[in-house]
Amino acid sequence: MPKDFPRSLSLGRATDPEWAHLYKQVFNEDYSSLPQGSESFKFKTKNKAEEDLFKVEDEMYNLDFEIGALRREMEKL
């Protein structure tokens, strides 16, 4: 990605100074994936590594959504 490309950080990762250095070392926030070719997955078989990657991306999205929901509820309280 170009250096001037805007990067979106996951909620809660960069705001905690105690753990920020660990998050930066462990989590991948520097790369993004783009689909290659057709969006139709009917004729393409995924290998185990691709299946695991999709699973991790889905879990990260769900966790970010839940963190945001919890943050909104805490602000209400």
Phi, psi and omega per residue, in radians:
M1 nan 2.548 3.073
P2 -1.104 2.634 -3.102
K3 -1.116 -0.504 -3.126
D4 -1.533 0.044 3.130
F5 -1.222 2.237 -3.110
P6 -1.154 2.363 3.133
R7 -1.910 2.263 3.078
S8 -1.653 2.219 3.131
L9 -1.612 2.589 3.089
S10 -1.223 2.590 -3.099
L11 -1.085 2.305 3.019
G12 1.513 -0.236 -3.085
R13 -1.298 -0.904 -3.021
A14 -1.467 -0.175 -3.059
T15 -1.495 -0.304 -3.130
D16 -1.657 1.794 -3.039
P17 -1.132 -0.467 -3.119
E18 -1.169 -0.601 -3.062
W19 -1.926 -0.042 -3.039
A20 -1.009 -0.721 -3.129
H21 -1.126 -0.636 3.124
L22 -1.222 -0.730 3.116
Y23 -1.048 -0.729 -3.119
K24 -1.129 -0.606 3.133
Q25 -1.309 -0.604 -2.982
V26 -1.615 -0.805 -3.019
F27 -1.536 2.500 3.125
N28 -1.591 1.859 3.075
E29 -2.084 0.157 -3.086
D30 -1.705 -0.261 -3.063
Y31 -2.151 2.674 3.040
S32 -2.321 2.814 -3.136
S33 -1.985 2.500 3.093
L34 -2.160 2.456 3.125
P35 -1.166 2.479 3.090
Q36 -1.861 2.204 3.096
G37 1.350 -2.468 -3.057
S38 -1.338 2.645 3.065
E39 -1.432 -0.130 -3.119
S40 -1.383 2.114 3.138
F41 -1.745 0.185 -3.090
K42 -1.119 -0.617 -3.031
F43 -1.809 -0.007 -3.101
K44 -1.896 2.253 3.058
T45 -1.708 2.395 -3.138
K46 -1.662 2.462 3.056
N47 -1.467 3.101 -3.068
K48 -1.074 -0.714 -3.131
A49 -1.117 -0.731 3.120
E50 -1.146 -0.728 3.108
E51 -1.064 -0.751 3.122
D52 -1.130 -0.700 3.126
L53 -1.091 -0.805 3.109
F54 -1.084 -0.684 3.134
K55 -1.116 -0.778 3.135
V56 -1.124 -0.728 3.119
E57 -1.089 -0.731 3.108
D58 -1.116 -0.734 3.133
E59 -1.141 -0.706 3.115
M60 -1.114 -0.710 3.113
Y61 -1.091 -0.806 -3.128
N62 -1.115 -0.708 3.115
L63 -1.146 -0.736 3.095
D64 -1.072 -0.696 3.113
F65 -1.116 -0.777 -3.134
E66 -1.169 -0.668 3.085
I67 -1.066 -0.761 3.106
G68 -1.088 -0.732 3.131
A69 -1.133 -0.747 3.119
L70 -1.135 -0.683 3.116
R71 -1.090 -0.740 3.127
R72 -1.114 -0.715 3.131
E73 -1.162 -0.680 3.117
M74 -1.142 -0.648 3.096
E75 -1.140 -0.625 3.103
K76 -1.148 -0.710 -3.131
L77 -1.205 nan nan
